[in-house]
Amino acid sequence: MSDNTRNDNPNDNRTAAPTTFSNWERETLERLVFATVREQRAARRWGIFFKMSFLLVAFFAIWAYFDFNFGSSDIEALGRHTALIEIDGAIEDEGSGAADTVIPSLNKAFSDPGSAAIVLRINSPGGSPVQAGIIVDEIQRLKKGYPNKPVYVVVDEICASGGYYIAAAADKIYVNKASIVGSVGVLMDGFGFTGLMDKLGIERRLLTAGENKGFLDPFSPQSDKQKQHALEMLNEIHEQFIAVVRAGRGKRLKENPEIFSGLYWTGAKAVEMGLADGFGTVDTVARDVVKAEDIIDYTAHEGLPERVLKKFGASVGAGAVHSMYRGGVPSLR
């Protein structure tokens, strides 16, 4: 009888030996598993980071809102005082010279029962006639609503063009003898590259629908018709500027053909010409004119919440883009 017998019993519980993985298969599987785990951990960390960042931004936004809108309780408790609002820098759609920044401060200062007068401290070379005009309109509206609260301007280093546009709406303007005041004029600046393009052999391909759609394009020749239109527009804005100055200064303004020529003068000369009323600082005006030495600052200063929001916002690089497109826009500076 042969020893090579075959087990044909189907009930036999014996099974074949398990198949073993080779080393490279095991290593490959381990790498895949660890890579998946690392990816999941990284995804969780980034998720936590973005959630925390969002909560941080939301916290600072809420903080900034309540700090600006409900932070006047200490001001109201101080009693009679001089309200100060600072305009420092260019009159633009952002910053301390923007209408959206100045007007809320004006409203808070005028509406506070303890404010005896409003002092605008201006240090500005000028800027947007639109922003300046909006601020002037609001000052005039508030002066009618609060006739017992005068508005004074104290000039720091410079109060020119758009800065003086705003100052002219005040009841009185105080300067330093060496301050720079005036520049009642309008300009529109830009560059023309057509000559350089011809030398370099560069062709400008500009397609427009509308005869004047490429108005003041720096890479296209300037037509006499477009230049004349621009001058007419500048003259119109200039007349608006002159009207605000005449209405604000009245008979104090000495008739001089140079006043509205765009020139500027020292503070001492400005007083002689009627562009300003006298010499003073915020402290001297509060003490000697308003008779309320306590000075409360209503200026909407940019604090930590605003700086954090800007870092997280879409304003990165906006300054450069903004500067590129400022050319060809009328400006009071």
C-alpha positions in Angstrom: 0.0 0.0 0.0 1.4 3.3 -1.1 2.2 6.1 1.4 1.1 8.8 -1.1 -2.5 8.8 0.0 -4.9 11.7 -0.8 -7.3 13.2 1.7 -10.6 13.5 -0.1 -12.6 14.1 3.1 -14.5 17.3 2.7 -15.0 17.6 6.5 -11.2 17.9 7.1 -10.6 21.3 8.9 -7.0 21.6 7.9 -6.3 24.6 5.6 -3.4 25.8 3.5 -0.6 28.0 5.0 -1.3 31.8 4.7 0.5 33.7 1.9 3.2 35.9 3.2 4.1 39.5 1.8 7.5 40.2 0.5 9.5 43.1 2.1 8.9 45.6 -0.6 5.1 45.0 -0.5 5.0 45.6 3.2 7.1 48.7 3.0 4.9 50.1 0.2 1.7 49.5 2.3 3.3 51.1 5.3 4.3 54.2 3.4 0.8 54.6 1.9 -0.8 54.2 5.4 1.6 56.8 7.0 1.1 59.2 4.0 -2.6 59.0 4.4 -2.4 59.6 8.2 0.0 62.6 7.7 -2.4 64.1 5.1 -5.4 63.7 7.4 -3.4 65.3 10.2 -2.3 68.2 8.0 -5.9 68.7 6.8 -7.1 68.8 10.4 -4.4 71.3 11.4 -5.2 73.6 8.5 -8.9 73.4 9.2 -8.3 74.4 12.8 -6.0 77.2 11.7 -8.6 78.7 9.3 -11.4 78.4 11.9 -9.3 80.1 14.5 -8.3 82.8 12.0 -12.0 83.4 11.1 -13.0 83.6 14.8 -10.1 86.0 15.5 -11.1 88.3 12.6 -14.7 88.2 13.7 -13.7 89.0 17.3 -11.7 92.1 16.2 -14.4 93.3 13.9 -17.0 93.1 16.7 -14.6 94.8 19.1 -13.9 97.6 16.7 -17.6 98.1 16.1 -18.6 98.4 19.7 -15.5 100.4 20.6 -16.3 103.1 18.0 -20.1 103.1 18.4 -20.5 102.7 22.1 -17.2 104.1 23.4 -18.5 107.6 24.1 -19.8 107.1 27.7 -16.5 108.4 29.1 -16.8 111.5 26.9 -20.3 112.3 28.0 -19.3 112.1 31.6 -16.6 114.8 31.2 -19.1 117.7 30.8 -18.3 120.8 28.8 -15.3 120.4 26.4 -13.8 121.2 23.1 -14.3 118.4 20.5 -11.2 117.7 18.3 -11.2 116.0 14.9 -7.9 115.5 13.1 -7.5 115.3 9.3 -3.9 114.3 8.6 -2.8 113.4 5.1 -4.4 113.5 1.7 -8.1 113.9 1.2 -8.9 110.6 -0.3 -11.5 107.8 -0.1 -9.5 106.1 2.6 -7.7 107.3 5.7 -8.3 110.2 8.1 -9.3 112.5 5.2 -12.0 110.3 3.8 -15.6 111.4 4.1 -16.6 108.0 5.5 -14.0 108.6 8.3 -14.6 112.3 9.1 -18.4 112.4 8.9 -19.2 109.9 11.7 -16.7 111.8 13.9 -18.4 115.1 13.1 -21.8 113.7 13.9 -20.6 112.3 17.3 -18.9 115.6 18.1 -21.9 117.8 17.3 -24.5 115.5 18.9 -22.6 115.2 22.2 -24.3 117.5 24.7 -21.0 118.4 26.4 -19.2 119.6 23.3 -19.0 123.4 23.2 -17.3 123.7 19.8 -15.7 121.6 17.1 -12.0 122.1 16.2 -10.7 120.5 13.0 -6.9 120.2 13.1 -5.9 119.9 9.4 -2.5 118.9 8.1 -3.2 118.1 4.4 -1.8 118.9 1.0 -5.2 118.3 -0.6 -6.8 115.5 -2.6 -10.1 114.5 -3.9 -12.7 117.3 -4.6 -15.4 114.8 -4.2 -14.4 113.8 -0.6 -13.7 117.4 0.3 -17.1 118.4 -1.0 -19.0 115.7 0.9 -17.3 116.8 4.1 -18.1 120.4 3.5 -21.7 119.7 2.8 -22.0 117.7 6.1 -20.3 120.5 8.1 -22.8 123.0 6.7 -25.7 120.7 7.5 -24.6 120.2 11.1 -23.9 123.9 11.6 -27.6 124.5 10.7 -28.7 121.8 13.1 -26.5 123.0 15.9 -26.2 126.7 15.5 -24.7 127.2 18.9 -21.7 125.0 18.2 -19.1 126.9 16.1 -16.5 125.1 14.0 -12.9 126.2 14.0 -10.0 125.0 12.0 -6.4 124.9 13.3 -3.8 124.5 10.6 -0.8 122.4 11.3 2.0 122.2 8.7 -0.1 122.6 5.6 -3.7 123.3 4.6 -3.7 123.5 0.9 -6.2 122.9 -1.9 -8.6 120.1 -0.8 -7.6 120.7 2.8 -8.4 124.4 2.5 -11.6 123.5 0.7 -12.7 121.9 3.9 -11.3 124.7 6.1 -13.3 127.3 4.3 -16.5 125.9 5.7 -15.3 126.7 9.3 -16.3 129.8 11.2 -12.7 130.7 11.8 -9.3 129.5 10.7 -6.2 129.6 12.8 -2.7 129.1 11.6 0.9 129.2 12.5 3.0 131.9 11.0 5.0 129.4 9.0 2.0 127.2 7.9 1.4 126.7 4.2 -2.1 127.8 3.2 -4.0 128.2 0.0 -3.5 126.6 -3.4 -7.1 127.3 -4.5 -6.9 125.4 -7.8 -7.6 122.1 -9.5 -5.3 119.8 -11.5 -5.4 116.7 -13.5 -2.1 115.0 -14.1 -0.8 112.0 -16.0 1.9 110.9 -18.4 2.3 110.6 -22.2 4.4 107.8 -23.7 3.6 108.2 -27.4 7.1 109.6 -28.3 8.9 106.9 -26.5 6.7 104.2 -28.1 7.5 105.6 -31.5 11.3 105.4 -30.8 11.0 101.8 -29.5 8.7 100.7 -32.3 5.8 99.8 -30.0 2.3 99.8 -31.4 -0.6 100.7 -29.2 -3.6 98.5 -29.9 -6.6 100.2 -28.2 -10.1 99.3 -29.3 -13.0 101.4 -28.1 -16.7 101.8 -28.6 -17.2 105.5 -28.4 -15.2 108.3 -29.9 -13.7 109.5 -26.6 -13.6 106.3 -24.6 -9.8 106.3 -24.6 -9.9 109.8 -23.1 -6.5 110.8 -21.7 -5.0 107.3 -22.4 -1.3 107.8 -21.7 -0.3 105.6 -24.6 -2.4 107.4 -27.2 -1.9 110.9 -28.7 -3.9 113.7 -26.9 -6.4 115.4 -29.2 -7.2 119.1 -28.9 -10.9 118.2 -28.4 -10.2 116.0 -25.4 -7.8 118.5 -23.9 -10.4 121.3 -24.2 -13.0 119.1 -22.5 -10.6 118.3 -19.6 -9.9 122.0 -19.2 -13.6 122.9 -19.1 -14.2 120.2 -16.5 -11.3 121.5 -14.3 -12.6 125.1 -14.6 -16.1 123.9 -13.5 -14.6 122.2 -10.4 -12.4 125.3 -9.8 -15.5 127.5 -9.8 -17.1 125.2 -7.2 -14.0 125.6 -5.1 -14.1 129.4 -5.4 -17.7 129.5 -4.5 -17.1 127.5 -1.3 -14.2 129.8 -0.3 -16.2 133.0 -1.0 -19.2 131.7 0.9 -17.1 130.7 3.9 -14.8 133.6 4.1 -17.2 136.4 3.0 -16.0 139.9 3.4 -12.9 138.8 5.3 -11.4 137.8 2.0 -9.2 140.5 0.5 -9.8 140.8 -3.2 -6.6 139.7 -4.9 -6.4 138.1 -8.4 -3.8 135.7 -7.1 -5.9 134.2 -4.4 -7.7 131.8 -6.8 -4.7 131.2 -9.0 -3.4 128.0 -7.2 -0.6 129.8 -5.3 -0.1 129.2 -1.6 1.3 131.4 1.1 2.6 131.3 4.6 0.2 131.5 7.5 1.2 135.1 8.2 0.5 136.1 4.6 -2.8 134.1 4.7 -4.0 136.2 7.6 -3.2 139.4 5.7 -5.1 138.1 2.7 -8.2 137.0 4.7 -7.6 133.3 4.0 -7.2 132.8 7.8 -8.3 134.7 10.9 -5.3 134.6 13.3 -2.7 132.5 14.9 -3.3 129.7 17.3 -3.1 126.0 18.2 -5.7 123.6 19.4 -4.8 124.3 23.0 -5.0 128.1 22.6 -8.2 128.0 20.7 -9.8 125.7 23.3 -8.6 127.9 26.1 -9.0 131.4 24.7 -11.7 131.1 22.0 -14.0 128.2 23.1 -13.3 128.7 26.8 -13.3 125.0 27.3 -9.8 123.7 28.0 -10.8 120.1 28.2 -10.1 118.6 24.8 -11.7 115.4 23.7 -10.5 113.7 20.6 -13.4 112.3 18.4 -11.1 111.3 15.5 -11.6 107.8 14.3 -8.1 106.5 14.7 -7.0 103.3 13.1 -6.3 100.8 15.8 -5.3 97.1 16.2 -8.6 95.7 14.9 -8.5 97.7 11.7 -4.8 96.7 11.1 -5.6 93.0 11.6 -8.6 93.2 9.3 -6.5 94.8 6.6 -4.0 92.0 6.8 -6.7 89.4 6.3 -8.7 91.5 3.8 -8.4 91.9 0.1 -6.6 95.2 0.4 -3.2 93.6 -0.2 -1.7 95.4 -3.2 -4.8 97.7 -3.4 -2.6 100.8 -2.8 -0.5 100.1 -5.8 -3.5 99.6 -8.0 -5.1 102.7 -6.6 -2.1 104.8 -7.4 -2.0 103.5 -11.0 -5.5 104.7 -11.7 -5.3 108.0 -9.9 -3.9 109.6 -13.1 -6.5 111.5 -15.1 -8.7 112.2 -12.1 -9.3 115.9 -11.0 -7.5 116.6 -7.8 -7.4 119.5 -5.3 -3.7 119.5 -4.5 
